[in-house]
């Protein structure tokens, strides 16, 4: 591991203007002779102002056709360097999107996502004068890959550096609880059973890691429901017929799974119950959890804390399929705050309160303001909107420290209320507290049911945990009030009768997991799918209406 990655990040952040300007010039120079570079005369651009004047802001529609051509083998379109990996999007749209990634981009990702986080974690334990052991990592995902028409690897963003390390022989597979055949699966299937089985057998787990917090919580929910099956399989060295597996994976387990009566007896003494402290009961040496979470996933964070107790959480990185963006420098912070990485991409920030302005640069951002984030990447995206709204909470040198506010596409505006996904999260969290439960699984639809009146309304689909039943009518009344408290525009629209009252509808048990499985069938990886909060198309709408309890 390289030394002093975090201190190097702090130093480059102090000199952000020079670092970002130099990166932009390097990107433009390297790609001046590409189709896109010639179109916008990259070779004639010598400053940030010139870049902003000549090259337009862009979104996915700008790159849909060129990327499709690149995936078929055409070269010199967006970058002079041929992509070595295509990242699949994380499930906010109904159809998977692929964005190119160059080797240089992957190396930056590895530096911060792997080495930087390890350094940050080690520094935390050192400062706490606590014994720190690397131990084994229970990584809940896998680095599955497919290939494009011209043979270039594709998969989720997090898999890119691990695949690079695997190909070069530099990856230490012994640090993971899952065997190589599972981590680097060559077949698209649900491998949750195998990952959990091997992790349960391993007493030396010191870290649980996963891209999104809801997947870690879902894993523990699954474990509680299937505890006896797992304990029995560990004791007997057999593969339960209770879990669906491919013939290949079942054969692999039958060959490699050995009985471990001692470990099974240890696990038998653990009563999963309501899950409180379950992670520490299974792995007493657990030292930290690494995942993207924070207040925008408040319901899941509450559930995670139940399972892991006071175990510190590292909030991992802030990234999209298109770009590495920032890294959390704090372990166990009050929220997920990310310091943007000056060398990862060139960042621009469009003020949400005045979108007619030109986007400002990192060193021009203001604390406590919200911005739409644009990136120019090393892999061929230019002034590209990642679709996120971030709030600047602080600065590290001249680089902003941000927290994720909401997805631009995940805003409801039926009556000029502009309800954000974060406000929805807060309202549903308040609903759960009022009802004495935690509501983790929910989404909002704004399309009225056939035959309803002319006034629009919010439909809140909820799946309650562990079979708990709730009164939909009472919940509807409560959540309507909580929406009004979170968003003054909503309250005013209700007072003026421009909106009807919100409606809560309970879904069948397992509906959200089934929805995730339906996305997986379309090519998404389960561990990379973000929670759906606002329904945006007819396919999503039809799915949840078909699963009403």
C-alpha positions in Angstrom: 0.0 0.0 0.0 1.2 3.5 -0.8 2.1 5.6 2.2 0.4 8.9 3.2 -2.5 8.8 0.7 -4.7 10.8 3.0 -2.1 13.4 3.8 -1.4 13.6 0.0 -5.2 14.2 -0.6 -5.2 17.0 2.0 -2.1 18.6 0.3 -3.5 18.4 -3.2 -6.8 19.9 -1.8 -4.9 22.9 -0.5 -3.6 23.4 -4.1 -7.0 22.5 -5.7 -7.1 25.2 -8.3 -3.7 24.3 -9.8 -4.4 20.5 -9.6 -7.9 20.8 -11.2 -6.7 23.1 -13.9 -3.7 20.9 -14.7 -6.0 17.8 -14.9 -8.3 19.5 -17.3 -5.5 20.6 -19.6 -4.1 17.0 -19.5 -7.5 15.5 -20.4 -8.1 18.0 -23.2 -4.6 17.5 -24.6 -4.8 13.7 -24.5 -8.1 13.7 -26.3 -7.8 16.6 -28.7 -7.7 14.3 -31.8 -10.8 12.3 -30.8 -14.1 12.7 -32.5 -15.5 14.6 -29.5 -12.3 16.6 -29.1 -12.3 17.8 -32.7 -16.0 18.7 -32.5 -15.3 21.1 -29.7 -11.8 22.1 -30.7 -10.1 20.9 -27.5 -6.7 21.9 -28.9 -7.8 25.6 -28.9 -8.9 25.6 -25.2 -6.3 26.9 -22.8 -8.4 27.8 -19.7 -11.3 26.7 -17.6 -13.3 29.7 -18.8 -12.6 28.8 -22.4 -13.7 25.2 -21.6 -17.0 26.3 -20.1 -17.7 28.6 -23.0 -17.0 26.1 -25.8 -18.0 22.7 -24.4 -21.7 22.3 -23.4 -23.1 20.7 -20.3 -24.1 17.1 -21.0 -26.1 14.2 -19.6 -26.5 10.5 -20.6 -28.3 11.3 -23.8 -25.1 13.0 -25.1 -23.1 9.7 -24.7 -25.7 7.0 -25.4 -24.9 6.7 -29.1 -21.1 7.2 -28.9 -20.7 4.7 -26.1 -22.8 2.2 -28.0 -20.3 2.5 -30.9 -17.4 2.2 -28.6 -18.7 -1.0 -27.1 -18.9 -2.5 -30.6 -15.1 -1.7 -31.1 -14.9 1.8 -32.6 -12.0 3.8 -31.4 -11.0 7.5 -31.0 -14.6 8.7 -30.2 -14.4 10.0 -26.7 -10.9 9.1 -25.6 -7.6 8.4 -27.3 -7.0 5.6 -24.8 -9.2 2.6 -25.4 -11.5 1.8 -22.4 -10.6 -1.4 -20.5 -13.8 -1.7 -18.6 -17.4 -0.6 -18.9 -19.3 0.3 -15.7 -22.9 -0.7 -15.4 -25.2 1.9 -13.8 -26.6 1.3 -10.3 -30.3 0.7 -11.0 -32.0 4.1 -10.9 -33.1 3.7 -14.5 -35.1 0.8 -15.9 -32.5 -0.1 -18.6 -28.8 -0.6 -17.6 -26.4 2.1 -18.8 -22.7 1.5 -19.5 -19.9 4.1 -19.2 -16.3 3.7 -20.3 -13.4 3.4 -17.9 -9.7 3.8 -18.7 -6.8 2.1 -16.9 -5.7 5.5 -15.5 -9.2 6.0 -14.0 -9.1 2.5 -12.4 -5.7 3.2 -10.8 -7.1 6.4 -9.2 -10.0 4.4 -8.0 -7.8 1.7 -6.5 -5.6 4.3 -4.8 -8.5 5.7 -2.8 -11.2 3.0 -2.7 -8.8 0.3 -1.5 -5.5 1.8 -0.2 -6.9 5.1 1.0 -9.7 3.5 3.0 -7.3 1.0 4.5 -5.0 3.8 5.6 -8.0 5.8 7.0 -9.2 2.9 9.0 -5.7 2.1 10.4 -5.2 5.7 11.3 -8.5 5.7 13.2 -7.6 2.8 15.4 -4.1 4.1 15.9 -5.5 7.4 17.1 -7.9 5.6 19.4 -4.9 3.6 20.9 -6.8 0.5 20.0 -5.5 -2.8 18.8 -6.2 -3.1 15.1 -6.1 -6.3 13.1 -6.8 -6.6 9.5 -8.4 -10.1 9.9 -10.8 -11.4 7.3 -13.3 -9.3 5.3 -16.9 -10.4 4.8 -17.5 -8.6 1.5 -21.2 -9.1 0.7 -21.0 -8.6 -3.0 -18.9 -10.2 -5.8 -16.9 -8.9 -8.7 -19.0 -10.5 -11.5 -18.0 -9.6 -15.0 -19.4 -9.8 -18.5 -17.9 -8.7 -21.8 -18.9 -6.3 -24.6 -19.2 -7.2 -28.2 -15.5 -6.4 -28.8 -14.3 -8.3 -25.7 -13.9 -5.5 -23.2 -14.8 -6.4 -19.6 -17.9 -4.9 -18.0 -19.3 -4.9 -14.5 -20.0 -2.8 -11.5 -17.7 0.1 -10.7 -16.2 -1.4 -7.5 -15.2 -4.6 -9.4 -12.8 -2.7 -11.7 -9.7 -2.3 -9.5 -10.2 -5.8 -8.0 -10.3 -7.3 -11.5 -7.1 -5.3 -12.4 -5.4 -6.7 -9.3 -6.6 -10.2 -10.0 -5.2 -10.1 -13.6 -1.8 -8.8 -12.4 -1.7 -11.4 -9.5 -1.6 -8.7 -6.9 -4.9 -9.4 -5.1 -4.7 -11.0 -1.7 -7.7 -13.4 -1.9 -6.9 -14.7 1.6 -8.3 -11.6 3.2 -11.8 -12.4 2.0 -14.2 -15.0 3.6 -15.7 -15.9 0.2 -13.6 -18.2 -2.1 -12.4 -17.0 -5.4 -15.0 -18.9 -7.3 -17.7 -16.8 -5.5 -15.9 -13.4 -5.5 -15.1 -13.7 -9.2 -18.2 -15.6 -10.3 -18.4 -16.1 -14.1 -22.2 -16.8 -14.0 -24.9 -14.4 -13.1 -26.8 -15.8 -10.1 -27.8 -15.0 -6.5 -24.8 -16.1 -4.4 -26.0 -14.8 -1.1 -26.3 -18.2 0.5 -22.7 -19.2 -0.2 -21.3 -15.8 0.9 -23.2 -16.0 4.2 -22.3 -19.7 4.7 -18.5 -19.1 4.3 -18.6 -16.0 6.5 -20.4 -17.8 9.3 -17.8 -20.5 9.2 -15.1 -18.0 9.7 -14.4 -16.8 13.3 -11.8 -14.3 12.3 -14.0 -11.7 10.5 -12.9 -8.2 11.5 -14.7 -6.2 8.8 -18.0 -6.3 7.0 -18.0 -4.4 3.7 -20.7 -3.6 1.1 -21.5 -0.9 -1.4 -24.8 0.2 0.1 -26.1 -0.1 3.7 -29.5 -1.5 2.7 -27.7 -4.6 1.3 -25.9 -5.2 4.6 -29.2 -4.8 6.6 -31.0 -7.1 4.1 -28.3 -9.7 4.6 -28.8 -9.8 8.4 -32.6 -9.9 7.9 -32.1 -12.9 5.6 -29.8 -14.5 8.1 -32.2 -14.2 11.0 -35.0 -15.8 8.9 -32.8 -18.7 7.8 -30.6 -19.2 10.9 -31.4 -22.9 11.5 -30.7 -23.8 7.9 -27.2 -22.3 8.0 -26.3 -23.8 11.4 -27.4 -27.3 10.2 -25.4 -27.0 6.9 -22.2 -26.0 8.8 -22.6 -28.9 11.3 -23.2 -31.5 8.6 -21.2 -30.1 5.7 -24.2 -30.4 3.4 -25.9 -28.0 1.1 -29.5 -27.1 2.0 -32.2 -27.6 -0.6 -33.9 -24.6 1.0 -31.7 -22.2 -1.0 -31.7 -21.9 -4.8 -28.3 -22.6 -6.4 -27.1 -23.4 -9.9 -26.0 -26.9 -10.5 -22.4 -25.7 -10.8 -22.3 -23.9 -7.5 -24.1 -26.7 -5.7 -21.5 -29.2 -7.0 -18.7 -26.8 -6.0 -20.1 -26.6 -2.4 -20.6 -30.4 -2.2 -17.0 -30.9 -3.1 -15.5 -28.2 -0.8 -17.8 -27.8 2.2 -16.6 -29.7 5.2 -18.5 -30.3 8.5 -17.5 -28.0 11.3 -19.3 -29.2 14.4 -17.4 -27.0 16.8 -18.4 -23.8 14.9 -22.0 -25.0 14.5 -22.2 -25.5 18.3 -20.9 -22.0 18.8 -23.6 -20.7 16.5 -26.3 -22.8 18.1 -25.8 -21.0 21.3 -26.6 -17.7 19.6 -30.3 -16.8 19.5 -30.9 -14.4 16.6 -34.0 -13.0 18.3 -34.7 -9.4 17.2 -31.1 -9.2 15.8 -29.8 -6.8 18.5 -26.0 -7.1 18.5 -26.1 -10.2 16.2 -23.0 -9.3 14.2 -20.9 -9.1 17.4 -22.3 -12.4 18.7 -21.3 -14.1 15.5 -17.9 -12.3 15.1 -16.7 -11.0 18.5 -13.6 -9.6 16.8 -15.6 -7.4 14.4 -13.8 -4.0 14.3 -15.6 -1.9 11.7 -18.2 -1.8 8.9 -17.5 -0.1 5.6 -20.5 1.0 3.5 -22.1 4.0 1.8 -24.8 5.1 4.3 -25.6 8.2 6.4 -28.7 10.3 7.0 -30.0 9.8 3.5 -30.5 6.1 4.5 -31.7 6.8 8.0 -34.0 3.9 8.3 -31.3 1.4 7.2 -28.7 3.1 9.4 -31.0 2.6 12.4 -31.4 -1.1 11.5 -27.7 -1.5 10.9 -26.9 -0.1 14.3 -29.2 -2.6 15.9 -27.2 -5.4 14.3 -23.7 -4.0 14.9 -24.1 -2.1 18.2 -21.3 0.5 18.7 -19.1 -1.0 16.0 -17.5 2.0 14.0 -18.7 2.6 10.5 -16.6 3.9 7.7 -18.8 5.6 5.1 -16.7 4.4 2.2 -16.6 6.6 -0.9 -18.9 8.9 -2.8 -19.0 7.7 -6.4 -21.2 7.0 -9.4 -20.8 4.5 -12.2 -19.3 7.4 -14.2 -16.7 8.7 -11.8 -14.9 8.4 -8.5 -15.8 11.6 -6.6 -14.9 11.7 -2.9 -13.8 9.7 0.1 -14.9 9.7 3.7 -11.9 10.7 5.9 -13.7 10.0 9.2 -14.5 6.8 10.9 -17.8 6.8 12.8 -18.7 10.3 11.9 -22.1 11.8 12.6 -23.0 11.6 8.9 -21.5 10.6 5.6 -19.2 13.5 4.6 -17.0 13.1 1.6 -13.9 15.1 0.7 -13.8 15.4 -3.1 -10.6 14.0 -4.7 -8.9 16.6 -6.9 -7.2 14.1 -9.2 -10.2 11.9 -9.8 -12.1 14.2 -12.1 -12.6 17.9 -12.9 -15.6 19.1 -10.8 -18.2 21.8 -11.6 -21.1 22.8 -9.3 -24.3 24.4 -10.6 -26.0 26.3 -7.8 -29.5 24.8 -7.1 -30.8 28.2 -6.1 -29.8 29.8 -9.4 -29.4 27.3 -12.2 -29.1 30.0 -14.8 -25.6 30.9 -13.5 -22.5 29.2 -14.9 -21.3 26.3 -12.8 -18.6 27.3 -10.2 -15.4 25.4 -9.6 -14.5 23.5 -6.4 -12.6 26.5 -4.9 -15.6 28.8 -5.5 -18.2 26.7 -3.7 -19.9 28.1 -0.6 -20.6 26.3 2.6 -24.2 25.2 3.3 -25.2 25.7 -0.3 -26.6 22.9 -2.6 -25.2 22.2 -6.1 -25.9 19.9 -9.0 -22.6 18.1 -9.6 -20.9 17.9 -13.0 -17.7 16.0 -13.8 -15.1 15.8 -16.6 -13.5 12.4 -16.3 -10.3 10.7 -17.4 -12.5 8.3 -19.3 -14.3 10.5 -21.8 -17.2 12.2 -20.1 -17.1 16.0 -20.5 -19.1 18.4 -18.2 -21.4 15.5 -17.4 -24.2 15.8 -14.9 -24.0 12.8 -12.6 -27.6 13.6 -11.6 -26.8 14.3 -7.9 -27.5 17.3 -5.7 -24.9 17.7 -3.0 -24.6 20.1 0.0 -21.3 21.6 0.8 -20.7 21.2 4.5 -17.1 22.2 4.8 -13.9 22.6 2.9 -10.6 20.6 3.0 -8.2 23.2 1.7 -9.9 24.5 -1.4 -11.9 21.3 -2.1 -15.5 21.0 -0.8 -16.5 18.4 1.7 -20.0 17.3 0.7 -22.9 15.2 1.8 -25.4 13.7 -0.7 -28.7 15.5 -0.7 -30.8 13.8 -3.4 -30.9 12.5 -6.9 -32.1 15.2 -9.4 -34.5 12.6 -10.9 -35.9 11.7 -7.5 -37.9 14.9 -6.9 -41.7 15.1 -6.8 -43.2 18.3 -8.2 -47.0 17.9 -8.5 -48.0 21.3 -7.1 -44.8 23.3 -7.0 -43.7 21.5 -3.8 -40.4 20.0 -5.1 -40.3 17.2 -2.5 -36.9 15.6 -2.4 -36.0 12.0 -1.7 -34.3 13.1 1.5 -37.5 14.9 2.7 -39.4 11.7 1.9 -36.9 9.7 3.9 -37.3 12.0 6.9 -41.1 11.8 6.7 -41.2 8.0 6.4 -38.7 7.7 9.3 -41.0 9.9 11.4 -43.9 7.6 10.4 -42.0 4.6 11.6 -41.3 6.2 14.9 -44.9 7.1 15.4 -46.0 3.6 14.6 -43.3 2.0 16.8 -41.4 0.3 14.0 -38.6 0.9 11.5 -39.8 1.3 7.9 -36.8 0.4 5.6 -38.6 -0.6 2.4 -40.8 1.9 0.8 -41.3 3.9 -2.4 -43.6 6.7 -3.7 -45.8 6.8 -6.7 -47.5 10.0 -8.0 -49.7 8.5 -10.7 -53.4 8.2 -9.4 -55.3 4.9 -9.6 -57.9 4.7 -12.3 -61.2 6.3 -11.3 -59.7 8.6 -8.6 -60.5 12.3 -8.6 -58.6 15.1 -10.4 -56.4 16.2 -7.5 -53.0 14.4 -7.5 -51.7 12.6 -4.4 -48.7 10.6 -3.1 -49.1 6.8 -2.9 -46.6 5.4 -0.3 -45.9 1.7 -0.8 -44.6 0.2 2.4 -43.3 -3.3 3.2 -43.2 -3.9 7.0 -40.5 -5.9 8.5 -40.8 -9.5 10.0 -44.6 -9.7 9.2 -45.6 -6.7 11.3 -49.1 -5.3 10.3 -50.0 -1.7 10.3 -53.2 0.3 9.8 -53.0 1.9 6.3 -55.6 4.5 7.0 -53.9 5.7 10.2 -50.5 5.7 8.5 -51.9 7.7 5.6 -53.1 10.4 8.0 -49.8 10.5 9.8 -47.5 10.5 6.8 -49.5 13.3 5.1 -48.7 15.5 8.1 -45.1 14.5 8.2 -44.7 15.4 4.5 -46.1 18.9 5.3 -43.6 19.3 8.1 -40.7 18.4 5.9 -41.8 20.4 2.9 -43.6 23.7 3.3 -44.7 23.6 -0.4 -46.5 20.3 0.3 -48.3 21.8 3.3 -49.4 24.9 1.3 -50.6 22.7 -1.6 -52.7 20.7 0.8 -54.1 23.8 2.4 -55.0 25.2 -1.0 -56.5 21.8 -2.0 -54.1 21.4 -4.9 -53.1 18.0 -3.5 -55.2 15.2 -2.0 -54.0 13.4 1.1 -51.2 10.9 0.9 -52.1 7.2 0.9 -50.2 4.4 2.5 -50.5 1.0 0.9 -48.9 -2.2 2.4 -47.2 -4.5 0.0 -46.8 -8.3 0.1 -43.9 -9.6 2.1 -40.7 -9.8 0.0 -41.9 -7.3 -2.7 -38.8 -5.1 -2.7 -36.5 -8.1 -2.8 -38.5 -9.4 -5.8 -38.1 -6.1 -7.5 -34.4 -6.2 -7.0 -34.4 -9.7 -8.5 -36.3 -8.4 -11.5 -33.6 -5.8 -12.1 -30.9 -8.5 -11.7 -32.6 -10.4 -14.6 -32.1 -7.3 -16.7 -28.3 -7.3 -16.1 -28.0 -5.2 -12.8 -25.9 -6.7 -10.0 -27.9 -7.1 -6.8 -25.3 -5.5 -4.5 -25.1 -2.4 -6.7 -28.8 -1.6 -6.9 -29.8 1.6 -5.0 -33.1 1.7 -3.1 -35.9 2.8 -5.3 -37.6 5.8 -3.6 -39.7 7.5 -6.3 -41.3 5.5 -9.1 -40.4 7.0 -12.5 -41.8 4.7 -15.1 -44.7 2.4 -16.0 -42.7 -0.8 -15.5 -41.9 0.1 -11.9 -45.5 1.3 -11.3 -47.0 -2.0 -12.7 -44.6 -4.1 -10.6 -45.7 -2.5 -7.2 -49.4 -2.4 -8.1 -49.2 -6.1 -8.7 -47.7 -6.7 -5.2 -50.3 -4.9 -3.1 -51.1 -7.0 0.0 
